[in-house]
Amino acid sequence: MVKKVIIVLLLVTIISFGIREKNTLFLMILQGGSPAVVFSLLLLSLCVFFPIIPFPVTAGTIGAVFGPLKGSMITLSGSMIGTVLFFFLMRYGYRKWAQQKLKKYPKAQKYENQLKENAFMAIFIARLIPIIPAPVVNIGCSLSTVNWKVFVMASVIGKIPNILFLSFAGASFQHNMWFSILMYSFYLVIILVVNIVLVYRKVPRIK
């Protein structure tokens, strides 16, 4: 009971801090320099627990401040710090809450079945093509029997292409705004098309 209370208090503190200080963190990132790296990691970690700022916006901004390659490394590191922390908190701290949360997502059961069949590929594809909400992936994996090493490796490899793309788009914004907007639009269209295709495949066609 004490452990659960501590976990709840920790999560509430993290979310409250993120909501209250998100603008300050964002401004500190825009200033650049070594402190901005720390604030970037902190903001990205917080966004895993509560999406106070959309991930594409955060990744693009960090890419614009630090450049595509360094920005990608910072974004991947911060994202994974929060993801791994979330994974272990849910797996060993507050499983019942995680189970109740997962029930709100209709695709959760299907994703759990995919994890049982091939955990690495299920996680990798979910990260590569983020059509399944990140909280569903994180919570589903934490409640499953997936080895944490498989979870981390598949997540890192799957996140890299998206992060590189978003960081490059953000870095291009100052030099070619329309090209950057086109890249972001292309990213959103791809996600939308994949979702439509998956929905279409589930709908039985009338002959």
N, C-alpha and C positions, 0 to 999 in steps of 0.2 A: 504493500500500500504506500509506504513512504517513497519507494522508488518511482511509482506512478505519479505521485504528487510532484516530485522533483522534476520529472520529465515534462509534465504539463506546465509547470512554472517556467521551465527553460524555454519551451516552445512559445509560450505567451510573451516572455521577455524578448525573444528573438524577433517575433512578429511585430511587437509594439515598437521595438527599437527601429526596425526597418521602416515602418510606416511613418514614424515621427522624424527620422533623420534621413529619409531617402533623398530629399532635395540637397541637403548638405553633402552627402556622399557623392552625389552626381556632380555637384559643382567642384568638389575636391578632385574628382577624376579629370574634369575638363582642364584643370590647371596644369596637369602633367607632372613629370618628375617622379622621383622615388616614392614619395608619400602616396601619389596617385595609384601606384601599383598595389599598395596595401589596401587602399580604399576600394579599388576595383575588385580585389579578391573578396573583401568583406561584403560588398554589395551583391556580387554574383552568388556568394554562399547564401545570403539572406533570401535572394530571389528563388532559390530552390524550395525554401519553406513557405514562402508567400510571394507570388509574382507582383511585387510592388511596382516594378517597371518591366514592360514586356522584354523578353530575352533578346529578340532581334534588335531592339533599340539599344539595349545595354551593350551587346556584342558589337554593333555597328559603331557606337560612340567610342568604345575602347579601341577599336580598329582605327578610327580617325585620329585618336590621340597618340597611340603608340606605333601605328603602322600595322599592315596586315599580318606579318609574321609574328612580331612580338605581341601584338594585340591578341592574336589567336592563342598563343601560349598562355597569356594571362587569363583569357576567357575560359579556356579549357581547364586550367588549374583551379580557378575560382569555382567554376561549375561543378567540378569533380569533388572539391572539398565539401561543398554543401550536400552533394548527392550521396557521398559516402557517409557523412555524418547523419543524414536523414535515414539512410538505409539501416544503420546500426541502432539508431534511436527507436525506430519502428520495430525492428526484429527483436531487440532485447529489452525494450523499455515499455512500450505501450501497444501491444498487439491487438487488444480488443478494440481500441479506438481506431486503429488502422483497418481492422476488419469491417467496422461499421462504415467507415469512410469509403472503402472500396465498393460496398454494396450500392452506392449511389451512381456508379458508372456501369451502364448496361453491357459494355464490352469487356468488363473485368473477367468474367467467367471464361470467355473465349481466350483471353490473353493468358490466363492461368493454365489452360490446356496446352497452349503453344509453349509455355515455359517447361511443361513436363515433357513435351516431345523433343524439343531442342532449345535449351535455355539460351545458349550463346547466340544462335541465329535470331531468336525471338527478341532478345534485348538489342542486338546489333541493328536489326531492321527498324525497330521502334525508335531508336536514336537517329538512324540515318534518314528515315522518312517520318518525321514527328506527327503522324496522324493520330496516334494514341497520346493523350495528355501525359506529360512527364510525371505528374503525381501518381497516375495509374501504374506506370512502369515501376516507379520507385517503391510504391506500397506493395504492388503485386509481387515484386521480387523479394522484398523484405519478409513477406508472409510465406513465401515458398521455401523449398529446400535448396534453392540455387546457392551454389558456393559463392562466397563474397568475392573471390578472386575472378571467377567467371563474370560476375556482375560488373566489376570494375573494368576488366579488360574489354568486354564487349561494349560497355558504355563509352570508354575512351575512344576506341576505334570508330564507333558509330557516330560520335559527336564531331570528330575532326572535320569531315567534309562540310557540314553545315556551318561550323564556326569559322572555317577558312573563308567560305563564301560570304558570310555576313560581315566578317572583319574586312575583307577586300572591298565590299560594297561601301562600308563606312569610311574606309580610308580614301576611297575615290570621290566621296561627296564634295570635299572642298575644291577639288580640281575639275570635276565634271559632275555637276549635280544631277543632270538628267540621266546620265549613264548609271549613276548610283541608284536613282529612283527606278530605272528600268530593271536593274538587278533585283531590287527588293520586290518589285511587281512580279518578275519572273519566278522568284522564290515562292511567293504566295500562290501564284497560279498553279505551279507544280503540286503544291500541297493540296489545293482545291481539286485539281484534276484527279489525283490519286484517291481522294476521299469519294469523289463522284463515281469513279470506276469501281471501287470496293462496294459502294452502296448498290450500284447497278447490278453487280454480280450476285448480290443477295436477293434481288427482286426477281421472282419467277416471271418469265416472259409468257404472254398469252399467245398461243398458236392459232 
